């Protein structure tokens, strides 16, 4: 029996095996599944972040309320000192007499600090007097 | 400006530190953290030179001599 050589595509090469084309419907299905998974993942993350933001907002509001309350308290405590400072600021460069527990000081008011005043006495001495030690002012 | 900060500008000057019941005269050495240190000049009451630290809250006033 004579063997006849089979030729493919008019060549003697090995038969070319063509891959089967995947059906378009299958690929879309897997893509859609992946997309849905991603959507679920993102939705979960967004929900978690929204909850964190809500909690942080609540904490910030509470801390702001505390800060405001503390500011009011400090304001009440320093109200008198602010008034005293304002009184002395008006008298800068004028001659004043101040009564203290240690006696009377007379001089020209030269400086009003945060918690003290500075006077220049007639002999050139400089007196630094904490506001809390001022009994009265003439 | 606070009391102690202003006092720092007069370091080394001869000063009088007046407190209730006490009078100190000397050279200002330091003023910080609520404390004022002066180098006392010798006098009849305190013959030797010594350093005294006063608590700023208890200082009535300070006179810086010319």
N, CA and C atoms of all chains as a GROMACS GRO file, in nm:
protein
  612
    1UNK      N    1   0.085  -0.117   0.000
    1UNK     CA    2   0.000   0.000   0.000
    1UNK      C    3   0.088   0.122   0.000
    2UNK      N    4   0.057   0.205  -0.092
    2UNK     CA    5   0.138   0.323  -0.100
    2UNK      C    6   0.085   0.426  -0.003
    3UNK      N    7   0.176   0.479   0.079
    3UNK     CA    8   0.132   0.583   0.174
    3UNK      C    9   0.136   0.718   0.106
    4UNK      N   10   0.030   0.784   0.121
    4UNK     CA   11   0.025   0.920   0.063
    4UNK      C   12   0.053   1.022   0.172
    5UNK      N   13   0.150   1.106   0.139
    5UNK     CA   14   0.184   1.210   0.237
    5UNK      C   15   0.072   1.312   0.240
    6UNK      N   16   0.029   1.342   0.360
    6UNK     CA   17  -0.077   1.444   0.372
    6UNK      C   18  -0.012   1.579   0.384
    7UNK      N   19  -0.064   1.666   0.311
    7UNK     CA   20  -0.012   1.804   0.323
    7UNK      C   21  -0.123   1.895   0.374
    8UNK      N   22  -0.083   1.991   0.456
    8UNK     CA   23  -0.180   2.087   0.512
    8UNK      C   24  -0.139   2.225   0.470
    9UNK      N   25  -0.234   2.299   0.422
    9UNK     CA   26  -0.205   2.437   0.375
    9UNK      C   27  -0.093   2.435   0.273
   10UNK      N   28  -0.091   2.333   0.199
   10UNK     CA   29   0.008   2.317   0.093
   10UNK      C   30   0.150   2.319   0.145
   11UNK      N   31   0.168   2.277   0.271
   11UNK     CA   32   0.304   2.265   0.324
   11UNK      C   33   0.320   2.128   0.385
   12UNK      N   34   0.445   2.096   0.415
   12UNK     CA   35   0.470   1.968   0.481
   12UNK      C   36   0.487   1.986   0.630
   13UNK      N   37   0.451   2.111   0.675
   13UNK     CA   38   0.472   2.141   0.817
   13UNK      C   39   0.371   2.068   0.902
   14UNK      N   40   0.402   2.072   1.027
   14UNK     CA   41   0.311   2.007   1.124
   14UNK      C   42   0.179   2.081   1.121
   15UNK      N   43   0.079   2.002   1.143
   15UNK     CA   44  -0.055   2.061   1.140
   15UNK      C   45  -0.065   2.175   1.239
   16UNK      N   46  -0.115   2.288   1.190
   16UNK     CA   47  -0.133   2.403   1.280
   16UNK      C   48  -0.260   2.382   1.358
   17UNK      N   49  -0.243   2.385   1.488
   17UNK     CA   50  -0.362   2.369   1.572
   17UNK      C   51  -0.415   2.507   1.604
   18UNK      N   52  -0.534   2.530   1.557
   18UNK     CA   53  -0.591   2.661   1.584
   18UNK      C   54  -0.666   2.655   1.715
   19UNK      N   55  -0.640   2.765   1.795
   19UNK     CA   56  -0.708   2.772   1.926
   19UNK      C   57  -0.851   2.804   1.901
   20UNK      N   58  -0.930   2.745   1.990
   20UNK     CA   59  -1.072   2.772   1.978
   20UNK      C   60  -1.101   2.912   2.028
   21UNK      N   61  -1.174   2.995   1.957
   21UNK     CA   62  -1.206   3.132   2.001
   21UNK      C   63  -1.302   3.123   2.119
   22UNK      N   64  -1.272   3.198   2.230
   22UNK     CA   65  -1.367   3.196   2.342
   22UNK      C   66  -1.494   3.270   2.303
   23UNK      N   67  -1.601   3.225   2.361
   23UNK     CA   68  -1.727   3.287   2.322
   23UNK      C   69  -1.736   3.424   2.389
   24UNK      N   70  -1.781   3.529   2.320
   24UNK     CA   71  -1.787   3.665   2.375
   24UNK      C   72  -1.872   3.670   2.501
   25UNK      N   73  -1.975   3.596   2.512
   25UNK     CA   74  -2.067   3.598   2.626
   25UNK      C   75  -1.994   3.558   2.756
   26UNK      N   76  -1.905   3.462   2.751
   26UNK     CA   77  -1.833   3.412   2.870
   26UNK      C   78  -1.740   3.517   2.928
   27UNK      N   79  -1.664   3.586   2.837
   27UNK     CA   80  -1.567   3.687   2.881
   27UNK      C   81  -1.640   3.802   2.951
   28UNK      N   82  -1.750   3.847   2.894
   28UNK     CA   83  -1.828   3.957   2.952
   28UNK      C   84  -1.880   3.917   3.090
   29UNK      N   85  -1.922   3.793   3.100
   29UNK     CA   86  -1.975   3.747   3.228
   29UNK      C   87  -1.872   3.756   3.338
   30UNK      N   88  -1.746   3.715   3.308
   30UNK     CA   89  -1.643   3.718   3.412
   30UNK      C   90  -1.606   3.862   3.444
   31UNK      N   91  -1.605   3.948   3.342
   31UNK     CA   92  -1.574   4.090   3.365
   31UNK      C   93  -1.680   4.152   3.454
   32UNK      N   94  -1.805   4.118   3.423
   32UNK     CA   95  -1.916   4.174   3.500
   32UNK      C   96  -1.904   4.129   3.646
   33UNK      N   97  -1.866   4.004   3.665
   33UNK     CA   98  -1.852   3.952   3.802
   33UNK      C   99  -1.743   4.029   3.877
   34UNK      N  100  -1.631   4.052   3.807
   34UNK     CA  101  -1.519   4.124   3.871
   34UNK      C  102  -1.561   4.266   3.904
   35UNK      N  103  -1.635   4.328   3.812
   35UNK     CA  104  -1.681   4.466   3.833
   35UNK      C  105  -1.772   4.474   3.956
   36UNK      N  106  -1.862   4.378   3.966
   36UNK     CA  107  -1.954   4.376   4.080
   36UNK      C  108  -1.879   4.358   4.210
   37UNK      N  109  -1.776   4.273   4.208
   37UNK     CA  110  -1.694   4.251   4.329
   37UNK      C  111  -1.628   4.382   4.371
   38UNK      N  112  -1.570   4.450   4.270
   38UNK     CA  113  -1.502   4.578   4.299
   38UNK      C  114  -1.601   4.679   4.358
   39UNK      N  115  -1.721   4.683   4.299
   39UNK     CA  116  -1.823   4.778   4.348
   39UNK      C  117  -1.856   4.748   4.493
   40UNK      N  118  -1.870   4.619   4.526
   40UNK     CA  119  -1.905   4.583   4.664
   40UNK      C  120  -1.792   4.624   4.758
   41UNK      N  121  -1.667   4.601   4.714
   41UNK     CA  122  -1.550   4.635   4.796
   41UNK      C  123  -1.544   4.786   4.822
   42UNK      N  124  -1.564   4.862   4.715
   42UNK     CA  125  -1.559   5.009   4.726
   42UNK      C  126  -1.670   5.060   4.816
   43UNK      N  127  -1.790   5.004   4.797
   43UNK     CA  128  -1.904   5.048   4.878
   43UNK      C  129  -1.875   5.022   5.026
   44UNK      N  130  -1.814   4.906   5.055
   44UNK     CA  131  -1.779   4.874   5.193
   44UNK      C  132  -1.680   4.974   5.250
   45UNK      N  133  -1.575   5.006   5.171
   45UNK     CA  134  -1.474   5.101   5.217
   45UNK      C  135  -1.534   5.239   5.240
   46UNK      N  136  -1.620   5.280   5.146
   46UNK     CA  137  -1.681   5.413   5.158
   46UNK      C  138  -1.767   5.419   5.284
   47UNK      N  139  -1.840   5.312   5.311
   47UNK     CA  140  -1.926   5.310   5.431
   47UNK      C  141  -1.841   5.318   5.557
   48UNK      N  142  -1.727   5.245   5.558
   48UNK     CA  143  -1.638   5.247   5.676
   48UNK      C  144  -1.582   5.387   5.697
   49UNK      N  145  -1.538   5.450   5.586
   49UNK     CA  146  -1.480   5.585   5.597
   49UNK      C  147  -1.584   5.686   5.642
   50UNK      N  148  -1.707   5.670   5.591
   50UNK     CA  149  -1.814   5.764   5.630
   50UNK      C  150  -1.840   5.753   5.780
   51UNK      N  151  -1.837   5.630   5.832
   51UNK     CA  152  -1.858   5.609   5.976
   51UNK      C  153  -1.746   5.673   6.057
   52UNK      N  154  -1.621   5.658   6.009
   52UNK     CA  155  -1.506   5.719   6.078
   52UNK      C  156  -1.519   5.870   6.080
   53UNK      N  157  -1.559   5.925   5.964
   53UNK     CA  158  -1.575   6.071   5.954
   53UNK      C  159  -1.683   6.119   6.049
   54UNK      N  160  -1.792   6.042   6.061
   54UNK     CA  161  -1.901   6.080   6.151
   54UNK      C  162  -1.851   6.081   6.296
   55UNK      N  163  -1.774   5.978   6.334
   55UNK     CA  164  -1.723   5.969   6.471
   55UNK      C  165  -1.626   6.084   6.500
   56UNK      N  166  -1.538   6.112   6.402
   56UNK     CA  167  -1.440   6.220   6.422
   56UNK      C  168  -1.510   6.355   6.434
   57UNK      N  169  -1.615   6.373   6.353
   57UNK     CA  170  -1.689   6.500   6.358
   57UNK      C  171  -1.749   6.517   6.498
   58UNK      N  172  -1.804   6.410   6.551
   58UNK     CA  173  -1.865   6.413   6.685
   58UNK      C  174  -1.761   6.450   6.790
   59UNK      N  175  -1.642   6.388   6.780
   59UNK     CA  176  -1.533   6.419   6.876
   59UNK      C  177  -1.489   6.564   6.864
   60UNK      N  178  -1.475   6.612   6.741
   60UNK     CA  179  -1.432   6.751   6.719
   60UNK      C  180  -1.533   6.848   6.780
   61UNK      N  181  -1.662   6.818   6.762
   61UNK     CA  182  -1.765   6.906   6.819
   61UNK      C  183  -1.757   6.909   6.971
   62UNK      N  184  -1.735   6.791   7.030
   62UNK     CA  185  -1.725   6.786   7.178
   62UNK      C  186  -1.604   6.863   7.226
   63UNK      N  187  -1.490   6.847   7.158
   63UNK     CA  188  -1.368   6.918   7.200
   63UNK      C  189  -1.384   7.068   7.181
   64UNK      N  190  -1.449   7.110   7.072
   64UNK     CA  191  -1.472   7.254   7.050
   64UNK      C  192  -1.556   7.311   7.164
   65UNK      N  193  -1.659   7.236   7.204
   65UNK     CA  194  -1.745   7.284   7.313
   65UNK      C  195  -1.663   7.299   7.441
   66UNK      N  196  -1.574   7.201   7.468
   66UNK     CA  197  -1.489   7.209   7.589
   66UNK      C  198  -1.397   7.328   7.583
   67UNK      N  199  -1.335   7.351   7.466
   67UNK     CA  200  -1.243   7.465   7.450
   67UNK      C  201  -1.316   7.596   7.474
   68UNK      N  202  -1.436   7.607   7.418
   68UNK     CA  203  -1.515   7.730   7.436
   68UNK      C  204  -1.547   7.753   7.584
   69UNK      N  205  -1.583   7.644   7.651
   69UNK     CA  206  -1.616   7.656   7.794
   69UNK      C  207  -1.493   7.700   7.874
   70UNK      N  208  -1.376   7.642   7.841
   70UNK     CA  209  -1.252   7.679   7.912
   70UNK      C  210  -1.217   7.824   7.883
   71UNK      N  211  -1.235   7.867   7.759
   71UNK     CA  212  -1.206   8.006   7.724
   71UNK      C  213  -1.293   8.101   7.805
   72UNK      N  214  -1.421   8.064   7.820
   72UNK     CA  215  -1.511   8.148   7.898
   72UNK      C  216  -1.465   8.156   8.042
   73UNK      N  217  -1.423   8.041   8.097
   73UNK     CA  218  -1.376   8.040   8.236
   73UNK      C  219  -1.254   8.128   8.253
   74UNK      N  220  -1.158   8.115   8.160
   74UNK     CA  221  -1.035   8.196   8.168
   74UNK      C  222  -1.070   8.344   8.153
   75UNK      N  223  -1.161   8.372   8.064
   75UNK     CA  224  -1.204   8.511   8.045
   75UNK      C  225  -1.261   8.569   8.172
   76UNK      N  226  -1.341   8.490   8.244
   76UNK     CA  227  -1.400   8.538   8.370
   76UNK      C  228  -1.291   8.563   8.474
   77UNK      N  229  -1.193   8.471   8.477
   77UNK     CA  230  -1.086   8.485   8.577
   77UNK      C  231  -1.000   8.607   8.550
   78UNK      N  232  -0.976   8.638   8.424
   78UNK     CA  233  -0.884   8.748   8.392
   78UNK      C  234  -0.956   8.878   8.361
   79UNK      N  235  -1.086   8.879   8.384
   79UNK     CA  236  -1.165   8.999   8.349
   79UNK      C  237  -1.114   9.120   8.427
   80UNK      N  238  -1.093   9.100   8.558
   80UNK     CA  239  -1.050   9.212   8.641
   80UNK      C  240  -0.913   9.262   8.599
   81UNK      N  241  -0.826   9.167   8.566
   81UNK     CA  242  -0.690   9.207   8.528
   81UNK      C  243  -0.694   9.287   8.397
   82UNK      N  244  -0.780   9.249   8.307
   82UNK     CA  245  -0.791   9.322   8.180
   82UNK      C  246  -0.839   9.464   8.207
   83UNK      N  247  -0.935   9.476   8.300
   83UNK     CA  248  -0.986   9.608   8.334
   83UNK      C  249  -0.879   9.695   8.397
   84UNK      N  250  -0.799   9.634   8.486
   84UNK     CA  251  -0.690   9.708   8.552
   84UNK      C  252  -0.588   9.753   8.450
   85UNK      N  253  -0.553   9.662   8.359
   85UNK     CA  254  -0.454   9.698   8.256
   85UNK      C  255  -0.504   9.813   8.172
   86UNK      N  256  -0.631   9.806   8.130
   86UNK     CA  257  -0.689   9.912   8.046
   86UNK      C  258  -0.686  10.045   8.120
   87UNK      N  259  -0.713  10.040   8.251
   87UNK     CA  260  -0.710  10.162   8.334
   87UNK      C  261  -0.571  10.224   8.332
   88UNK      N  262  -0.467  10.141   8.349
   88UNK     CA  263  -0.331  10.193   8.354
   88UNK      C  264  -0.283  10.238   8.216
   89UNK      N  265  -0.326  10.172   8.112
   89UNK     CA  266  -0.283  10.210   7.977
   89UNK      C  267  -0.327  10.354   7.947
   90UNK      N  268  -0.443  10.392   8.001
   90UNK     CA  269  -0.490  10.529   7.978
   90UNK      C  270  -0.402  10.630   8.051
   91UNK      N  271  -0.332  10.583   8.156
   91UNK     CA  272  -0.254  10.677   8.239
   91UNK      C  273  -0.105  10.676   8.205
   92UNK      N  274  -0.067  10.612   8.097
   92UNK     CA  275   0.075  10.610   8.060
   92UNK      C  276   0.122  10.753   8.033
   93UNK      N  277   0.246  10.781   8.079
   93UNK     CA  278   0.312  10.913   8.068
   93UNK      C  279   0.252  11.017   8.162
   94UNK      N  280   0.162  10.974   8.251
   94UNK     CA  281   0.112  11.073   8.348
   94UNK      C  282   0.167  11.039   8.487
   95UNK      N  283   0.168  11.140   8.574
   95UNK     CA  284   0.222  11.121   8.710
   95UNK      C  285   0.114  11.058   8.797
   96UNK      N  286   0.150  10.951   8.868
   96UNK     CA  287   0.051  10.884   8.953
   96UNK      C  288   0.114  10.846   9.087
   97UNK      N  289   0.027  10.827   9.184
   97UNK     CA  290   0.072  10.782   9.317
   97UNK      C  291   0.004  10.649   9.343
   98UNK      N  292   0.085  10.552   9.380
   98UNK     CA  293   0.031  10.417   9.400
   98UNK      C  294   0.055  10.372   9.544
   99UNK      N  295  -0.050  10.322   9.605
   99UNK     CA  296  -0.040  10.268   9.741
   99UNK      C  297  -0.016  10.118   9.732
  100UNK      N  298   0.084  10.073   9.808
  100UNK     CA  299   0.110   9.930   9.815
  100UNK      C  300   0.121   9.892   9.963
  101UNK      N  301   0.133   9.764   9.991
  101UNK     CA  302   0.152   9.718  10.130
  101UNK      C  303   0.282   9.771  10.188
  102UNK      N  304   0.377   9.800  10.100
  102UNK     CA  305   0.509   9.845  10.146
  102UNK      C  306   0.521   9.997  10.146
  103UNK      N  307   0.415  10.066  10.115
  103UNK     CA  308   0.422  10.213  10.119
  103UNK      C  309   0.373  10.274   9.990
  104UNK      N  310   0.404  10.403   9.976
  104UNK     CA  311   0.355  10.481   9.862
  104UNK      C  312   0.465  10.498   9.758
  105UNK      N  313   0.427  10.487   9.632
  105UNK     CA  314   0.522  10.509   9.523
  105UNK      C  315   0.467  10.620   9.436
  106UNK      N  316   0.552  10.718   9.408
  106UNK     CA  317   0.509  10.829   9.322
  106UNK      C  318   0.604  10.836   9.203
  107UNK      N  319   0.545  10.853   9.084
  107UNK     CA  320   0.629  10.866   8.966
  107UNK      C  321   0.547  10.874   8.839
  108UNK      N  322   0.620  10.872   8.726
  108UNK     CA  323   0.554  10.877   8.595
  108UNK      C  324   0.538  10.736   8.542
  109UNK      N  325   0.418  10.703   8.504
  109UNK     CA  326   0.392  10.568   8.450
  109UNK      C  327   0.453  10.560   8.310
  110UNK      N  328   0.548  10.467   8.292
  110UNK     CA  329   0.618  10.459   8.162
  110UNK      C  330   0.577  10.336   8.082
  111UNK      N  331   0.538  10.229   8.149
  111UNK     CA  332   0.510  10.105   8.076
  111UNK      C  333   0.405  10.022   8.148
  112UNK      N  334   0.315   9.963   8.071
  112UNK     CA  335   0.217   9.869   8.128
  112UNK      C  336   0.243   9.732   8.063
  113UNK      N  337   0.286   9.636   8.144
  113UNK     CA  338   0.313   9.502   8.091
  113UNK      C  339   0.191   9.413   8.108
  114UNK      N  340   0.209   9.282   8.085
  114UNK     CA  341   0.098   9.187   8.100
  114UNK      C  342   0.051   9.179   8.245
  115UNK      N  343   0.146   9.182   8.338
  115UNK     CA  344   0.108   9.164   8.479
  115UNK      C  345   0.181   9.263   8.571
  116UNK      N  346   0.237   9.371   8.513
  116UNK     CA  347   0.310   9.467   8.598
  116UNK      C  348   0.303   9.606   8.534
  117UNK      N  349   0.344   9.706   8.612
  117UNK     CA  350   0.359   9.840   8.557
  117UNK      C  351   0.498   9.892   8.592
  118UNK      N  352   0.544   9.986   8.516
  118UNK     CA  353   0.678  10.043   8.538
  118UNK      C  354   0.662  10.194   8.557
  119UNK      N  355   0.725  10.242   8.664
  119UNK     CA  356   0.719  10.387   8.690
  119UNK      C  357   0.861  10.443   8.698
  120UNK      N  358   0.874  10.571   8.664
  120UNK     CA  359   1.003  10.638   8.680
  120UNK      C  360   0.986  10.740   8.791
  121UNK      N  361   1.064  10.724   8.896
  121UNK     CA  362   1.054  10.814   9.009
  121UNK      C  363   1.129  10.944   8.979
  122UNK      N  364   1.101  11.049   9.054
  122UNK     CA  365   1.167  11.180   9.029
  122UNK      C  366   1.320  11.174   9.035
  123UNK      N  367   1.376  11.082   9.117
  123UNK     CA  368   1.522  11.077   9.127
  123UNK      C  369   1.584  10.990   9.017
  124UNK      N  370   1.504  10.937   8.928
  124UNK     CA  371   1.555  10.857   8.817
  124UNK      C  372   1.544  10.707   8.839
  125UNK      N  373   1.503  10.666   8.958
  125UNK     CA  374   1.488  10.522   8.984
  125UNK      C  375   1.370  10.468   8.903
  126UNK      N  376   1.382  10.341   8.869
  126UNK     CA  377   1.273  10.276   8.794
  126UNK      C  378   1.209  10.174   8.888
  127UNK      N  379   1.078  10.177   8.898
  127UNK     CA  380   1.008  10.083   8.986
  127UNK      C  381   0.924   9.988   8.901
  128UNK      N  382   0.943   9.858   8.926
  128UNK     CA  383   0.862   9.756   8.859
  128UNK      C  384   0.765   9.701   8.963
  129UNK      N  385   0.636   9.716   8.937
  129UNK     CA  386   0.534   9.682   9.037
  129UNK      C  387   0.433   9.585   8.979
  130UNK      N  388   0.425   9.463   9.033
  130UNK     CA  389   0.322   9.369   8.985
  130UNK      C  390   0.182   9.425   9.011
  131UNK      N  391   0.093   9.407   8.916
  131UNK     CA  392  -0.043   9.462   8.927
  131UNK      C  393  -0.117   9.411   9.051
  132UNK      N  394  -0.090   9.288   9.091
  132UNK     CA  395  -0.163   9.231   9.205
  132UNK      C  396  -0.128   9.302   9.336
  133UNK      N  397  -0.016   9.379   9.338
  133UNK     CA  398   0.026   9.446   9.461
  133UNK      C  399  -0.019   9.593   9.466
  134UNK      N  400  -0.096   9.632   9.367
  134UNK     CA  401  -0.146   9.771   9.368
  134UNK      C  402  -0.270   9.775   9.456
  135UNK      N  403  -0.265   9.858   9.562
  135UNK     CA  404  -0.383   9.872   9.649
  135UNK      C  405  -0.477   9.979   9.594
  136UNK      N  406  -0.418  10.096   9.564
  136UNK     CA  407  -0.500  10.204   9.508
  136UNK      C  408  -0.413  10.298   9.427
  137UNK      N  409  -0.479  10.378   9.347
  137UNK     CA  410  -0.409  10.472   9.259
  137UNK      C  411  -0.468  10.613   9.277
  138UNK      N  412  -0.375  10.712   9.295
  138UNK     CA  413  -0.424  10.850   9.304
  138UNK      C  414  -0.397  10.919   9.170
  139UNK      N  415   0.449   9.172   7.781
  139UNK     CA  416   0.573   9.140   7.852
  139UNK      C  417   0.540   9.111   7.998
  140UNK      N  418   0.597   9.008   8.052
  140UNK     CA  419   0.571   8.971   8.191
  140UNK      C  420   0.671   9.041   8.284
  141UNK      N  421   0.641   9.037   8.413
  141UNK     CA  422   0.722   9.104   8.516
  141UNK      C  423   0.866   9.053   8.514
  142UNK      N  424   0.883   8.921   8.511
  142UNK     CA  425   1.019   8.866   8.515
  142UNK      C  426   1.095   8.893   8.385
  143UNK      N  427   1.025   8.894   8.273
  143UNK     CA  428   1.091   8.925   8.146
  143UNK      C  429   1.143   9.068   8.147
  144UNK      N  430   1.062   9.160   8.202
  144UNK     CA  431   1.104   9.301   8.209
  144UNK      C  432   1.224   9.315   8.303
  145UNK      N  433   1.223   9.234   8.410
  145UNK     CA  434   1.331   9.241   8.508
  145UNK      C  435   1.464   9.197   8.448
  146UNK      N  436   1.457   9.105   8.354
  146UNK     CA  437   1.580   9.056   8.289
  146UNK      C  438   1.654   9.165   8.213
  147UNK      N  439   1.583   9.270   8.177
  147UNK     CA  440   1.650   9.379   8.105
  147UNK      C  441   1.732   9.466   8.200
  148UNK      N  442   1.716   9.444   8.332
  148UNK     CA  443   1.790   9.523   8.431
  148UNK      C  444   1.893   9.439   8.507
  149UNK      N  445   1.934   9.330   8.447
  149UNK     CA  446   2.033   9.243   8.513
  149UNK      C  447   2.162   9.318   8.540
  150UNK      N  448   2.216   9.297   8.660
  150UNK     CA  449   2.343   9.361   8.697
  150UNK      C  450   2.326   9.497   8.760
  151UNK      N  451   2.205   9.550   8.758
  151UNK     CA  452   2.182   9.684   8.817
  151UNK      C  453   2.158   9.670   8.967
  152UNK      N  454   2.198   9.772   9.040
  152UNK     CA  455   2.173   9.775   9.185
  152UNK      C  456   2.025   9.804   9.205
  153UNK      N  457   1.962   9.719   9.285
  153UNK     CA  458   1.815   9.730   9.300
  153UNK      C  459   1.774   9.710   9.444
  154UNK      N  460   1.653   9.752   9.470
  154UNK     CA  461   1.592   9.726   9.601
  154UNK      C  462   1.473   9.634   9.578
  155UNK      N  463   1.473   9.522   9.649
  155UNK     CA  464   1.360   9.428   9.639
  155UNK      C  465   1.279   9.445   9.766
  156UNK      N  466   1.158   9.492   9.751
  156UNK     CA  467   1.074   9.520   9.867
  156UNK      C  468   0.970   9.410   9.880
  157UNK      N  469   0.971   9.349   9.998
  157UNK     CA  470   0.873   9.244  10.028
  157UNK      C  471   0.803   9.280  10.157
  158UNK      N  472   0.687   9.219  10.182
  158UNK     CA  473   0.621   9.247  10.309
  158UNK      C  474   0.712   9.205  10.425
  159UNK      N  475   0.758   9.300  10.503
  159UNK     CA  476   0.842   9.265  10.618
  159UNK      C  477   0.989   9.246  10.585
  160UNK      N  478   1.031   9.270  10.462
  160UNK     CA  479   1.172   9.250  10.426
  160UNK      C  480   1.213   9.347  10.316
  161UNK      N  481   1.339   9.390  10.328
  161UNK     CA  482   1.392   9.485  10.230
  161UNK      C  483   1.531   9.435  10.192
  162UNK      N  484   1.552   9.410  10.063
  162UNK     CA  485   1.681   9.361  10.017
  162UNK      C  486   1.740   9.458   9.917
  163UNK      N  487   1.870   9.487   9.935
  163UNK     CA  488   1.935   9.575   9.836
  163UNK      C  489   2.057   9.504   9.783
  164UNK      N  490   2.068   9.503   9.650
  164UNK     CA  491   2.182   9.437   9.592
  164UNK      C  492   2.176   9.442   9.441
  165UNK      N  493   2.263   9.359   9.381
  165UNK     CA  494   2.271   9.358   9.235
  165UNK      C  495   2.186   9.243   9.182
  166UNK      N  496   2.104   9.272   9.082
  166UNK     CA  497   2.018   9.168   9.025
  166UNK      C  498   2.105   9.064   8.953
  167UNK      N  499   2.082   8.937   8.991
  167UNK     CA  500   2.163   8.831   8.932
  167UNK      C  501   2.083   8.751   8.828
  168UNK      N  502   1.958   8.717   8.863
  168UNK     CA  503   1.877   8.643   8.765
  168UNK      C  504   1.730   8.657   8.799
  169UNK      N  505   1.645   8.635   8.699
  169UNK     CA  506   1.499   8.641   8.719
  169UNK      C  507   1.434   8.546   8.620
  170UNK      N  508   1.388   8.432   8.671
  170UNK     CA  509   1.321   8.336   8.582
  170UNK      C  510   1.251   8.231   8.666
  171UNK      N  511   1.153   8.163   8.606
  171UNK     CA  512   1.081   8.054   8.671
  171UNK      C  513   1.024   8.092   8.807
  172UNK      N  514   0.978   8.215   8.818
  172UNK     CA  515   0.916   8.257   8.943
  172UNK      C  516   1.012   8.294   9.054
  173UNK      N  517   1.142   8.301   9.021
  173UNK     CA  518   1.241   8.333   9.125
  173UNK      C  519   1.328   8.450   9.082
  174UNK      N  520   1.362   8.534   9.180
  174UNK     CA  521   1.451   8.647   9.154
  174UNK      C  522   1.570   8.634   9.248
  175UNK      N  523   1.689   8.635   9.189
  175UNK     CA  524   1.811   8.620   9.272
  175UNK      C  525   1.887   8.751   9.271
  176UNK      N  526   1.928   8.796   9.390
  176UNK     CA  527   2.009   8.917   9.397
  176UNK      C  528   2.132   8.893   9.483
  177UNK      N  529   2.237   8.959   9.443
  177UNK     CA  530   2.363   8.952   9.518
  177UNK      C  531   2.358   9.068   9.617
  178UNK      N  532   2.340   9.033   9.747
  178UNK     CA  533   2.324   9.140   9.847
  178UNK      C  534   2.454   9.213   9.870
  179UNK      N  535   2.444   9.343   9.883
  179UNK     CA  536   2.563   9.420   9.921
  179UNK      C  537   2.573   9.411  10.073
  180UNK      N  538   2.692   9.411  10.122
  180UNK     CA  539   2.707   9.399  10.266
  180UNK      C  540   2.655   9.528  10.331
  181UNK      N  541   2.596   9.511  10.444
  181UNK     CA  542   2.542   9.626  10.516
  181UNK      C  543   2.556   9.597  10.666
  182UNK      N  544   2.508   9.688  10.745
  182UNK     CA  545   2.516   9.667  10.890
  182UNK      C  546   2.433   9.547  10.933
  183UNK      N  547   2.326   9.523  10.863
  183UNK     CA  548   2.237   9.413  10.899
  183UNK      C  549   2.288   9.279  10.847
  184UNK      N  550   2.348   9.285  10.726
  184UNK     CA  551   2.404   9.162  10.668
  184UNK      C  552   2.549   9.193  10.629
  185UNK      N  553   2.643   9.166  10.718
  185UNK     CA  554   2.782   9.207  10.694
  185UNK      C  555   2.847   9.142  10.572
  186UNK      N  556   2.819   9.015  10.549
  186UNK     CA  557   2.887   8.946  10.438
  186UNK      C  558   2.802   8.952  10.311
  187UNK      N  559   2.872   8.945  10.198
  187UNK     CA  560   2.798   8.942  10.070
  187UNK      C  561   2.735   8.805  10.055
  188UNK      N  562   2.610   8.804  10.020
  188UNK     CA  563   2.547   8.674   9.997
  188UNK      C  564   2.439   8.686   9.889
  189UNK      N  565   2.404   8.569   9.840
  189UNK     CA  566   2.304   8.564   9.734
  189UNK      C  567   2.170   8.524   9.796
  190UNK      N  568   2.068   8.598   9.761
  190UNK     CA  569   1.934   8.568   9.814
  190UNK      C  570   1.841   8.544   9.696
  191UNK      N  571   1.759   8.442   9.709
  191UNK     CA  572   1.658   8.414   9.606
  191UNK      C  573   1.521   8.442   9.663
  192UNK      N  574   1.450   8.532   9.597
  192UNK     CA  575   1.315   8.567   9.643
  192UNK      C  576   1.212   8.510   9.545
  193UNK      N  577   1.096   8.474   9.598
  193UNK     CA  578   0.988   8.423   9.512
  193UNK      C  579   0.915   8.543   9.456
  194UNK      N  580   0.905   8.550   9.326
  194UNK     CA  581   0.851   8.670   9.260
  194UNK      C  582   0.707   8.699   9.303
  195UNK      N  583   0.630   8.595   9.334
  195UNK     CA  584   0.492   8.617   9.377
  195UNK      C  585   0.485   8.696   9.507
  196UNK      N  586   0.593   8.688   9.586
  196UNK     CA  587   0.594   8.755   9.716
  196UNK      C  588   0.674   8.886   9.715
  197UNK      N  589   0.703   8.935   9.599
  197UNK     CA  590   0.774   9.064   9.589
  197UNK      C  591   0.670   9.173   9.570
  198UNK      N  592   0.675   9.274   9.658
  198UNK     CA  593   0.578   9.385   9.646
  198UNK      C  594   0.613   9.470   9.525
  199UNK      N  595   0.739   9.514   9.520
  199UNK     CA  596   0.789   9.581   9.400
  199UNK      C  597   0.941   9.582   9.403
  200UNK      N  598   0.998   9.619   9.290
  200UNK     CA  599   1.145   9.628   9.279
  200UNK      C  600   1.179   9.767   9.227
  201UNK      N  601   1.276   9.829   9.297
  201UNK     CA  602   1.320   9.963   9.255
  201UNK      C  603   1.460   9.948   9.199
  202UNK      N  604   1.477   9.990   9.073
  202UNK     CA  605   1.609   9.986   9.009
  202UNK      C  606   1.673  10.123   9.031
  203UNK      N  607   1.784  10.122   9.102
  203UNK     CA  608   1.846  10.251   9.137
  203UNK      C  609   1.921  10.309   9.017
  204UNK      N  610   1.926  10.443   9.010
  204UNK     CA  611   1.995  10.505   8.894
  204UNK      C  612   2.147  10.489   8.902
   0.00000   0.00000   0.00000
